[in-house]
Structure formats: structure tokens, C-alpha cells
Amino acid sequence: MDLLSLGFSVPFAVVGGALIGWFLDRSLGTAPWLFLLFLGLGIVAGLRNVIRAASRAAAESETSDDSDRGS
């Protein structure tokens, strides 16, 4: 995942979670609880994407460093 797609995926996860919670709150009359729940889930999903991308970049960096040393 490159930096540009990561920059889009984080806000989309947060906004998507908030919209789902807002829609469910309006439909079920549970305001603001489902909005807050799904907003929190969206934030967690966005942060999870950042952590996953950072660990993948670190692993790629270690792999390239190891191959540079072997040459």
C-alpha cells in the first residue's frame, strides 16, 4: 500500500464508519450510540491500515537491506 492510497483509506474508513452508524441510528432510533460505536470502529480500522502498511514497509526495508549486504 503506497502513501497516497493510505492517505485515502484512513479518512474513508472513519467517514464510512460514521455514516453507517448515523444511518443505523436514524433507522433504529438509538442515537448517538451506534454512531459512536461505528465511528470508533472506523478509527480502529484506519489505524490498523496504518500499522499494517508500516510493518509491511519495515519488512521490505529489512529484506532490501539483507540483499544489499549479501552483494
C-alpha positions in Angstrom: 0.0 0.0 0.0 1.6 3.2 -1.0 1.4 6.5 0.8 -1.3 8.0 -1.4 -3.7 5.1 -1.0 -3.0 5.1 2.7 -3.9 8.7 2.8 -7.3 7.9 1.3 -8.0 4.7 3.2 -7.8 6.2 6.7 -10.3 9.0 6.2 -12.6 6.8 4.2 -12.6 4.2 7.0 -13.5 6.9 9.6 -16.2 8.6 7.4 -17.6 5.2 6.3 -17.9 4.0 9.9 -19.5 7.3 10.9 -22.0 7.2 8.0 -23.0 3.6 8.8 -23.5 4.5 12.5 -25.5 7.6 11.6 -27.8 5.7 9.2 -28.4 2.9 11.7 -29.1 5.4 14.5 -31.7 7.2 12.3 -33.3 3.9 11.3 -33.3 2.3 14.8 -33.7 5.4 17.0 -30.6 4.6 19.0 -28.8 8.0 18.7 -25.9 8.6 19.3 -24.7 5.1 20.4 -24.4 3.3 17.0 -22.8 6.4 15.5 -20.2 6.5 18.2 -19.6 2.7 18.0 -19.1 2.7 14.3 -17.1 5.9 14.4 -14.8 4.1 16.8 -14.6 1.0 14.6 -13.7 3.2 11.6 -10.9 4.9 13.6 -9.6 1.5 14.6 -9.8 0.2 11.0 -7.9 3.3 9.8 -5.2 2.9 12.4 -5.0 -0.8 11.6 -4.3 0.1 8.0 -1.5 2.4 9.0 0.1 -0.2 11.3 -0.2 -2.9 8.6 1.4 -0.6 6.0 4.2 0.4 8.3 5.0 -3.2 9.2 5.0 -4.1 5.6 7.3 -1.2 4.7 9.7 -2.2 7.5 9.7 -5.8 6.3 10.5 -4.7 2.8 13.2 -2.4 4.1 14.8 -5.3 6.0 14.7 -7.5 3.0 16.3 -5.0 0.8 19.0 -4.3 3.4 19.7 -8.0 3.7 20.1 -8.4 -0.1 22.3 -5.3 -0.2 24.7 -6.8 2.4 24.9 -10.1 0.5 26.1 -8.5 -2.7 
